[in-house]
C-alpha cells in the first residue's frame, strides 16, 4: 500500500504500525524526532498501536538547536 512520508510516496506492507516504519527508517531510537499521522501528533508510547492505512500522510520532524 502507498503512504506518504514528508510528502514522498512510500510503498509498505499493509497492517504495518508506525513503530515498524520508524525502525525501517532507522528513527525509532533516534532522539529529537516528533511524528504525526494525518496531522495528529503521535506520542512515543502509541507508536506500536498506530496502524498505518493506505494514503496516510506521515510527517517526521527533527528538533534543531540554534539561536
HTML snippet that shows the backbone in 3Dmol.js (N, CA, C, O; Angstrom):
<script src="https://3Dmol.org/build/3Dmol-min.js"></script>
<div id="view" style="width:600px;height:400px;position:relative"></div>
<script>
const pdb = `
ATOM      1  N   UNK A   1       0.850  -1.177   0.000  1.00  0.00           N
ATOM      2  CA  UNK A   1       0.000   0.000   0.000  1.00  0.00           C
ATOM      3  C   UNK A   1       0.888   1.230   0.000  1.00  0.00           C
ATOM      4  O   UNK A   1       2.061   1.160   0.367  1.00  0.00           O
ATOM      5  N   UNK A   2       0.330   2.347  -0.409  1.00  0.00           N
ATOM      6  CA  UNK A   2       1.112   3.578  -0.527  1.00  0.00           C
ATOM      7  C   UNK A   2       0.756   4.538   0.607  1.00  0.00           C
ATOM      8  O   UNK A   2      -0.415   4.796   0.885  1.00  0.00           O
ATOM      9  N   UNK A   3       1.804   5.059   1.254  1.00  0.00           N
ATOM     10  CA  UNK A   3       1.669   6.142   2.216  1.00  0.00           C
ATOM     11  C   UNK A   3       2.596   7.260   1.753  1.00  0.00           C
ATOM     12  O   UNK A   3       3.316   7.116   0.765  1.00  0.00           O
ATOM     13  N   UNK A   4       2.570   8.357   2.466  1.00  0.00           N
ATOM     14  CA  UNK A   4       3.436   9.481   2.136  1.00  0.00           C
ATOM     15  C   UNK A   4       4.230   9.863   3.379  1.00  0.00           C
ATOM     16  O   UNK A   4       3.655  10.130   4.434  1.00  0.00           O
ATOM     17  N   UNK A   5       5.551   9.887   3.249  1.00  0.00           N
ATOM     18  CA  UNK A   5       6.437  10.268   4.343  1.00  0.00           C
ATOM     19  C   UNK A   5       7.060  11.601   3.965  1.00  0.00           C
ATOM     20  O   UNK A   5       7.859  11.684   3.032  1.00  0.00           O
ATOM     21  N   UNK A   6       6.686  12.647   4.699  1.00  0.00           N
ATOM     22  CA  UNK A   6       7.107  14.012   4.360  1.00  0.00           C
ATOM     23  C   UNK A   6       6.861  14.301   2.878  1.00  0.00           C
ATOM     24  O   UNK A   6       7.735  14.812   2.177  1.00  0.00           O
ATOM     25  N   UNK A   7       5.662  13.967   2.420  1.00  0.00           N
ATOM     26  CA  UNK A   7       5.175  14.196   1.058  1.00  0.00           C
ATOM     27  C   UNK A   7       5.822  13.314  -0.008  1.00  0.00           C
ATOM     28  O   UNK A   7       5.554  13.502  -1.194  1.00  0.00           O
ATOM     29  N   UNK A   8       6.665  12.356   0.381  1.00  0.00           N
ATOM     30  CA  UNK A   8       7.288  11.431  -0.563  1.00  0.00           C
ATOM     31  C   UNK A   8       6.550  10.099  -0.512  1.00  0.00           C
ATOM     32  O   UNK A   8       6.420   9.513   0.563  1.00  0.00           O
ATOM     33  N   UNK A   9       6.061   9.605  -1.657  1.00  0.00           N
ATOM     34  CA  UNK A   9       5.346   8.329  -1.655  1.00  0.00           C
ATOM     35  C   UNK A   9       6.269   7.186  -1.220  1.00  0.00           C
ATOM     36  O   UNK A   9       7.449   7.155  -1.566  1.00  0.00           O
ATOM     37  N   UNK A  10       5.703   6.251  -0.454  1.00  0.00           N
ATOM     38  CA  UNK A  10       6.462   5.088   0.001  1.00  0.00           C
ATOM     39  C   UNK A  10       5.528   3.889   0.018  1.00  0.00           C
ATOM     40  O   UNK A  10       4.411   3.975   0.529  1.00  0.00           O
ATOM     41  N   UNK A  11       5.983   2.768  -0.541  1.00  0.00           N
ATOM     42  CA  UNK A  11       5.229   1.520  -0.527  1.00  0.00           C
ATOM     43  C   UNK A  11       5.601   0.733   0.721  1.00  0.00           C
ATOM     44  O   UNK A  11       6.779   0.521   1.006  1.00  0.00           O
ATOM     45  N   UNK A  12       4.582   0.300   1.462  1.00  0.00           N
ATOM     46  CA  UNK A  12       4.799  -0.505   2.658  1.00  0.00           C
ATOM     47  C   UNK A  12       3.802  -1.663   2.662  1.00  0.00           C
ATOM     48  O   UNK A  12       2.826  -1.659   1.912  1.00  0.00           O
ATOM     49  N   UNK A  13       4.058  -2.643   3.506  1.00  0.00           N
ATOM     50  CA  UNK A  13       3.124  -3.762   3.669  1.00  0.00           C
ATOM     51  C   UNK A  13       1.883  -3.275   4.398  1.00  0.00           C
ATOM     52  O   UNK A  13       1.969  -2.377   5.236  1.00  0.00           O
ATOM     53  N   UNK A  14       0.743  -3.852   4.092  1.00  0.00           N
ATOM     54  CA  UNK A  14      -0.469  -3.471   4.803  1.00  0.00           C
ATOM     55  C   UNK A  14      -0.400  -3.989   6.235  1.00  0.00           C
ATOM     56  O   UNK A  14       0.205  -5.029   6.497  1.00  0.00           O
ATOM     57  N   UNK A  15      -1.019  -3.264   7.156  1.00  0.00           N
ATOM     58  CA  UNK A  15      -1.048  -3.654   8.555  1.00  0.00           C
ATOM     59  C   UNK A  15       0.181  -3.271   9.357  1.00  0.00           C
ATOM     60  O   UNK A  15       0.292  -3.651  10.523  1.00  0.00           O
ATOM     61  N   UNK A  16       1.099  -2.537   8.773  1.00  0.00           N
ATOM     62  CA  UNK A  16       2.320  -2.135   9.470  1.00  0.00           C
ATOM     63  C   UNK A  16       1.994  -1.013  10.458  1.00  0.00           C
ATOM     64  O   UNK A  16       1.151  -0.158  10.187  1.00  0.00           O
ATOM     65  N   UNK A  17       2.666  -1.029  11.597  1.00  0.00           N
ATOM     66  CA  UNK A  17       2.461   0.047  12.568  1.00  0.00           C
ATOM     67  C   UNK A  17       3.556   1.102  12.408  1.00  0.00           C
ATOM     68  O   UNK A  17       4.563   0.878  11.737  1.00  0.00           O
ATOM     69  N   UNK A  18       3.336   2.243  13.033  1.00  0.00           N
ATOM     70  CA  UNK A  18       4.272   3.358  12.902  1.00  0.00           C
ATOM     71  C   UNK A  18       5.645   3.001  13.463  1.00  0.00           C
ATOM     72  O   UNK A  18       6.658   3.424  12.907  1.00  0.00           O
ATOM     73  N   UNK A  19       5.702   2.235  14.543  1.00  0.00           N
ATOM     74  CA  UNK A  19       6.990   1.828  15.119  1.00  0.00           C
ATOM     75  C   UNK A  19       7.800   1.019  14.113  1.00  0.00           C
ATOM     76  O   UNK A  19       9.012   1.206  14.004  1.00  0.00           O
ATOM     77  N   UNK A  20       7.150   0.124  13.380  1.00  0.00           N
ATOM     78  CA  UNK A  20       7.846  -0.689  12.379  1.00  0.00           C
ATOM     79  C   UNK A  20       8.380   0.174  11.248  1.00  0.00           C
ATOM     80  O   UNK A  20       9.495  -0.042  10.772  1.00  0.00           O
ATOM     81  N   UNK A  21       7.589   1.152  10.813  1.00  0.00           N
ATOM     82  CA  UNK A  21       8.059   2.073   9.773  1.00  0.00           C
ATOM     83  C   UNK A  21       9.271   2.847  10.265  1.00  0.00           C
ATOM     84  O   UNK A  21      10.251   2.993   9.535  1.00  0.00           O
ATOM     85  N   UNK A  22       9.216   3.342  11.489  1.00  0.00           N
ATOM     86  CA  UNK A  22      10.332   4.121  12.027  1.00  0.00           C
ATOM     87  C   UNK A  22      11.575   3.257  12.200  1.00  0.00           C
ATOM     88  O   UNK A  22      12.691   3.747  12.027  1.00  0.00           O
ATOM     89  N   UNK A  23      11.402   1.984  12.538  1.00  0.00           N
ATOM     90  CA  UNK A  23      12.537   1.061  12.613  1.00  0.00           C
ATOM     91  C   UNK A  23      13.170   0.919  11.239  1.00  0.00           C
ATOM     92  O   UNK A  23      14.394   0.955  11.108  1.00  0.00           O
ATOM     93  N   UNK A  24      12.345   0.758  10.221  1.00  0.00           N
ATOM     94  CA  UNK A  24      12.834   0.640   8.843  1.00  0.00           C
ATOM     95  C   UNK A  24      13.609   1.892   8.424  1.00  0.00           C
ATOM     96  O   UNK A  24      14.582   1.803   7.675  1.00  0.00           O
ATOM     97  N   UNK A  25      13.175   3.049   8.909  1.00  0.00           N
ATOM     98  CA  UNK A  25      13.825   4.327   8.570  1.00  0.00           C
ATOM     99  C   UNK A  25      14.962   4.681   9.535  1.00  0.00           C
ATOM    100  O   UNK A  25      15.547   5.760   9.439  1.00  0.00           O
ATOM    101  N   UNK A  26      15.275   3.769  10.467  1.00  0.00           N
ATOM    102  CA  UNK A  26      16.318   3.989  11.484  1.00  0.00           C
ATOM    103  C   UNK A  26      16.035   5.198  12.361  1.00  0.00           C
ATOM    104  O   UNK A  26      16.956   5.928  12.727  1.00  0.00           O
ATOM    105  N   UNK A  27      14.770   5.419  12.701  1.00  0.00           N
ATOM    106  CA  UNK A  27      14.388   6.575  13.511  1.00  0.00           C
ATOM    107  C   UNK A  27      13.747   6.195  14.844  1.00  0.00           C
ATOM    108  O   UNK A  27      13.505   7.069  15.677  1.00  0.00           O
ATOM    109  N   UNK A  28      13.468   4.917  15.060  1.00  0.00           N
ATOM    110  CA  UNK A  28      12.737   4.533  16.265  1.00  0.00           C
ATOM    111  C   UNK A  28      13.480   4.926  17.532  1.00  0.00           C
ATOM    112  O   UNK A  28      12.857   5.399  18.482  1.00  0.00           O
ATOM    113  N   UNK A  29      14.779   4.747  17.571  1.00  0.00           N
ATOM    114  CA  UNK A  29      15.562   5.059  18.760  1.00  0.00           C
ATOM    115  C   UNK A  29      16.228   6.440  18.681  1.00  0.00           C
ATOM    116  O   UNK A  29      16.924   6.847  19.611  1.00  0.00           O
ATOM    117  N   UNK A  30      16.017   7.151  17.581  1.00  0.00           N
ATOM    118  CA  UNK A  30      16.631   8.469  17.416  1.00  0.00           C
ATOM    119  C   UNK A  30      15.997   9.476  18.361  1.00  0.00           C
ATOM    120  O   UNK A  30      14.792   9.435  18.611  1.00  0.00           O
ATOM    121  N   UNK A  31      16.796  10.360  18.872  1.00  0.00           N
ATOM    122  CA  UNK A  31      16.300  11.396  19.785  1.00  0.00           C
ATOM    123  C   UNK A  31      16.023  12.681  18.998  1.00  0.00           C
ATOM    124  O   UNK A  31      16.642  12.942  17.967  1.00  0.00           O
ATOM    125  N   UNK A  32      15.095  13.463  19.500  1.00  0.00           N
ATOM    126  CA  UNK A  32      14.813  14.756  18.896  1.00  0.00           C
ATOM    127  C   UNK A  32      13.854  14.713  17.718  1.00  0.00           C
ATOM    128  O   UNK A  32      13.787  15.665  16.941  1.00  0.00           O
ATOM    129  N   UNK A  33      13.101  13.608  17.573  1.00  0.00           N
ATOM    130  CA  UNK A  33      12.145  13.491  16.478  1.00  0.00           C
ATOM    131  C   UNK A  33      10.720  13.505  17.010  1.00  0.00           C
ATOM    132  O   UNK A  33      10.437  12.986  18.089  1.00  0.00           O
ATOM    133  N   UNK A  34       9.836  14.105  16.235  1.00  0.00           N
ATOM    134  CA  UNK A  34       8.400  14.076  16.519  1.00  0.00           C
ATOM    135  C   UNK A  34       7.718  13.482  15.289  1.00  0.00           C
ATOM    136  O   UNK A  34       8.214  13.601  14.169  1.00  0.00           O
ATOM    137  N   UNK A  35       6.576  12.843  15.517  1.00  0.00           N
ATOM    138  CA  UNK A  35       5.889  12.131  14.448  1.00  0.00           C
ATOM    139  C   UNK A  35       4.413  12.513  14.432  1.00  0.00           C
ATOM    140  O   UNK A  35       3.786  12.660  15.481  1.00  0.00           O
ATOM    141  N   UNK A  36       3.869  12.671  13.228  1.00  0.00           N
ATOM    142  CA  UNK A  36       2.443  12.947  13.082  1.00  0.00           C
ATOM    143  C   UNK A  36       1.890  12.079  11.962  1.00  0.00           C
ATOM    144  O   UNK A  36       2.577  11.803  10.978  1.00  0.00           O
ATOM    145  N   UNK A  37       0.651  11.656  12.121  1.00  0.00           N
ATOM    146  CA  UNK A  37      -0.054  10.897  11.094  1.00  0.00           C
ATOM    147  C   UNK A  37      -1.329  11.665  10.784  1.00  0.00           C
ATOM    148  O   UNK A  37      -2.169  11.888  11.656  1.00  0.00           O
ATOM    149  N   UNK A  38      -1.456  12.062   9.532  1.00  0.00           N
ATOM    150  CA  UNK A  38      -2.636  12.816   9.079  1.00  0.00           C
ATOM    151  C   UNK A  38      -2.899  14.033   9.958  1.00  0.00           C
ATOM    152  O   UNK A  38      -4.047  14.343  10.275  1.00  0.00           O
ATOM    153  N   UNK A  39      -1.831  14.716  10.348  1.00  0.00           N
ATOM    154  CA  UNK A  39      -1.955  15.953  11.107  1.00  0.00           C
ATOM    155  C   UNK A  39      -2.075  15.790  12.610  1.00  0.00           C
ATOM    156  O   UNK A  39      -2.141  16.787  13.328  1.00  0.00           O
ATOM    157  N   UNK A  40      -2.104  14.552  13.110  1.00  0.00           N
ATOM    158  CA  UNK A  40      -2.209  14.316  14.554  1.00  0.00           C
ATOM    159  C   UNK A  40      -0.868  13.820  15.096  1.00  0.00           C
ATOM    160  O   UNK A  40      -0.314  12.840  14.597  1.00  0.00           O
ATOM    161  N   UNK A  41      -0.357  14.498  16.111  1.00  0.00           N
ATOM    162  CA  UNK A  41       0.904  14.098  16.727  1.00  0.00           C
ATOM    163  C   UNK A  41       0.711  12.757  17.428  1.00  0.00           C
ATOM    164  O   UNK A  41      -0.292  12.534  18.106  1.00  0.00           O
ATOM    165  N   UNK A  42       1.687  11.871  17.255  1.00  0.00           N
ATOM    166  CA  UNK A  42       1.643  10.551  17.866  1.00  0.00           C
ATOM    167  C   UNK A  42       2.711  10.493  18.958  1.00  0.00           C
ATOM    168  O   UNK A  42       3.897  10.685  18.690  1.00  0.00           O
ATOM    169  N   UNK A  43       2.280  10.229  20.180  1.00  0.00           N
ATOM    170  CA  UNK A  43       3.222  10.109  21.293  1.00  0.00           C
ATOM    171  C   UNK A  43       3.992   8.807  21.161  1.00  0.00           C
ATOM    172  O   UNK A  43       3.492   7.829  20.605  1.00  0.00           O
ATOM    173  N   UNK A  44       5.226   8.804  21.684  1.00  0.00           N
ATOM    174  CA  UNK A  44       6.086   7.625  21.550  1.00  0.00           C
ATOM    175  C   UNK A  44       5.456   6.365  22.119  1.00  0.00           C
ATOM    176  O   UNK A  44       5.696   5.275  21.599  1.00  0.00           O
ATOM    177  N   UNK A  45       4.660   6.482  23.166  1.00  0.00           N
ATOM    178  CA  UNK A  45       4.054   5.281  23.746  1.00  0.00           C
ATOM    179  C   UNK A  45       2.913   4.728  22.884  1.00  0.00           C
ATOM    180  O   UNK A  45       2.367   3.671  23.200  1.00  0.00           O
ATOM    181  N   UNK A  46       2.548   5.418  21.812  1.00  0.00           N
ATOM    182  CA  UNK A  46       1.470   4.972  20.926  1.00  0.00           C
ATOM    183  C   UNK A  46       1.969   4.519  19.548  1.00  0.00           C
ATOM    184  O   UNK A  46       1.160   4.220  18.670  1.00  0.00           O
ATOM    185  N   UNK A  47       3.284   4.466  19.354  1.00  0.00           N
ATOM    186  CA  UNK A  47       3.824   4.132  18.032  1.00  0.00           C
ATOM    187  C   UNK A  47       3.414   2.734  17.576  1.00  0.00           C
ATOM    188  O   UNK A  47       3.058   2.552  16.412  1.00  0.00           O
ATOM    189  N   UNK A  48       3.455   1.744  18.468  1.00  0.00           N
ATOM    190  CA  UNK A  48       3.106   0.372  18.088  1.00  0.00           C
ATOM    191  C   UNK A  48       1.605   0.204  17.898  1.00  0.00           C
ATOM    192  O   UNK A  48       1.178  -0.694  17.172  1.00  0.00           O
ATOM    193  N   UNK A  49       0.808   1.035  18.524  1.00  0.00           N
ATOM    194  CA  UNK A  49      -0.648   0.944  18.399  1.00  0.00           C
ATOM    195  C   UNK A  49      -1.184   1.699  17.185  1.00  0.00           C
ATOM    196  O   UNK A  49      -2.354   1.557  16.829  1.00  0.00           O
ATOM    197  N   UNK A  50      -0.331   2.498  16.552  1.00  0.00           N
ATOM    198  CA  UNK A  50      -0.757   3.313  15.411  1.00  0.00           C
ATOM    199  C   UNK A  50      -0.547   2.524  14.118  1.00  0.00           C
ATOM    200  O   UNK A  50       0.563   2.466  13.588  1.00  0.00           O
ATOM    201  N   UNK A  51      -1.618   1.921  13.623  1.00  0.00           N
ATOM    202  CA  UNK A  51      -1.576   1.136  12.389  1.00  0.00           C
ATOM    203  C   UNK A  51      -1.749   2.084  11.206  1.00  0.00           C
ATOM    204  O   UNK A  51      -2.657   2.916  11.191  1.00  0.00           O
ATOM    205  N   UNK A  52      -0.878   1.951  10.229  1.00  0.00           N
ATOM    206  CA  UNK A  52      -0.923   2.832   9.062  1.00  0.00           C
ATOM    207  C   UNK A  52      -1.892   2.285   8.026  1.00  0.00           C
ATOM    208  O   UNK A  52      -2.063   1.075   7.879  1.00  0.00           O
ATOM    209  N   UNK A  53      -2.521   3.215   7.313  1.00  0.00           N
ATOM    210  CA  UNK A  53      -3.517   2.871   6.296  1.00  0.00           C
ATOM    211  C   UNK A  53      -3.145   3.494   4.963  1.00  0.00           C
ATOM    212  O   UNK A  53      -2.365   4.445   4.900  1.00  0.00           O
ATOM    213  N   UNK A  54      -3.710   2.950   3.908  1.00  0.00           N
ATOM    214  CA  UNK A  54      -3.497   3.466   2.554  1.00  0.00           C
ATOM    215  C   UNK A  54      -3.702   4.980   2.526  1.00  0.00           C
ATOM    216  O   UNK A  54      -4.710   5.490   3.016  1.00  0.00           O
ATOM    217  N   UNK A  55      -2.730   5.692   1.946  1.00  0.00           N
ATOM    218  CA  UNK A  55      -2.843   7.133   1.762  1.00  0.00           C
ATOM    219  C   UNK A  55      -2.480   7.979   2.967  1.00  0.00           C
ATOM    220  O   UNK A  55      -2.535   9.206   2.889  1.00  0.00           O
ATOM    221  N   UNK A  56      -2.108   7.355   4.086  1.00  0.00           N
ATOM    222  CA  UNK A  56      -1.749   8.137   5.274  1.00  0.00           C
ATOM    223  C   UNK A  56      -0.597   9.092   4.975  1.00  0.00           C
ATOM    224  O   UNK A  56       0.319   8.778   4.215  1.00  0.00           O
ATOM    225  N   UNK A  57      -0.674  10.251   5.589  1.00  0.00           N
ATOM    226  CA  UNK A  57       0.365  11.273   5.487  1.00  0.00           C
ATOM    227  C   UNK A  57       1.179  11.247   6.780  1.00  0.00           C
ATOM    228  O   UNK A  57       0.671  11.605   7.843  1.00  0.00           O
ATOM    229  N   UNK A  58       2.431  10.828   6.691  1.00  0.00           N
ATOM    230  CA  UNK A  58       3.309  10.755   7.851  1.00  0.00           C
ATOM    231  C   UNK A  58       4.247  11.957   7.800  1.00  0.00           C
ATOM    232  O   UNK A  58       4.893  12.212   6.784  1.00  0.00           O
ATOM    233  N   UNK A  59       4.311  12.679   8.894  1.00  0.00           N
ATOM    234  CA  UNK A  59       5.207  13.825   8.985  1.00  0.00           C
ATOM    235  C   UNK A  59       6.267  13.521  10.040  1.00  0.00           C
ATOM    236  O   UNK A  59       5.950  13.225  11.192  1.00  0.00           O
ATOM    237  N   UNK A  60       7.525  13.601   9.627  1.00  0.00           N
ATOM    238  CA  UNK A  60       8.657  13.394  10.533  1.00  0.00           C
ATOM    239  C   UNK A  60       9.339  14.740  10.739  1.00  0.00           C
ATOM    240  O   UNK A  60       9.746  15.391   9.777  1.00  0.00           O
ATOM    241  N   UNK A  61       9.460  15.151  11.989  1.00  0.00           N
ATOM    242  CA  UNK A  61      10.031  16.456  12.302  1.00  0.00           C
ATOM    243  C   UNK A  61      11.190  16.279  13.263  1.00  0.00           C
ATOM    244  O   UNK A  61      11.045  15.663  14.318  1.00  0.00           O
ATOM    245  N   UNK A  62      12.353  16.827  12.892  1.00  0.00           N
ATOM    246  CA  UNK A  62      13.514  16.751  13.763  1.00  0.00           C
ATOM    247  C   UNK A  62      13.726  18.102  14.439  1.00  0.00           C
ATOM    248  O   UNK A  62      13.775  19.146  13.789  1.00  0.00           O
ATOM    249  N   UNK A  63      13.850  18.048  15.762  1.00  0.00           N
ATOM    250  CA  UNK A  63      14.126  19.270  16.536  1.00  0.00           C
ATOM    251  C   UNK A  63      15.551  19.741  16.222  1.00  0.00           C
ATOM    252  O   UNK A  63      16.461  18.931  16.050  1.00  0.00           O
ATOM    253  N   UNK A  64      15.719  21.035  16.154  1.00  0.00           N
ATOM    254  CA  UNK A  64      17.041  21.603  15.919  1.00  0.00           C
ATOM    255  C   UNK A  64      17.365  22.599  17.028  1.00  0.00           C
ATOM    256  O   UNK A  64      16.482  23.127  17.704  1.00  0.00           O
ATOM    257  N   UNK A  65      18.643  22.831  17.185  1.00  0.00           N
ATOM    258  CA  UNK A  65      19.085  23.818  18.165  1.00  0.00           C
ATOM    259  C   UNK A  65      19.664  25.013  17.426  1.00  0.00           C
ATOM    260  O   UNK A  65      20.074  24.911  16.270  1.00  0.00           O
ATOM    261  N   UNK A  66      19.689  26.094  18.085  1.00  0.00           N
ATOM    262  CA  UNK A  66      20.263  27.271  17.476  1.00  0.00           C
ATOM    263  C   UNK A  66      19.708  28.520  18.130  1.00  0.00           C
ATOM    264  O   UNK A  66      18.894  28.464  19.051  1.00  0.00           O
ATOM    265  N   UNK A  67      20.162  29.614  17.637  1.00  0.00           N
ATOM    266  CA  UNK A  67      19.641  30.819  18.241  1.00  0.00           C
ATOM    267  C   UNK A  67      20.163  32.054  17.638  1.00  0.00           C
ATOM    268  O   UNK A  67      19.798  33.151  18.061  1.00  0.00           O
TER     269      UNK A  67
END
`;
const viewer = $3Dmol.createViewer("view");
viewer.addModel(pdb, "pdb");
viewer.setStyle({}, {cartoon: {color: "spectrum"}});
viewer.zoomTo();
viewer.render();
</script>
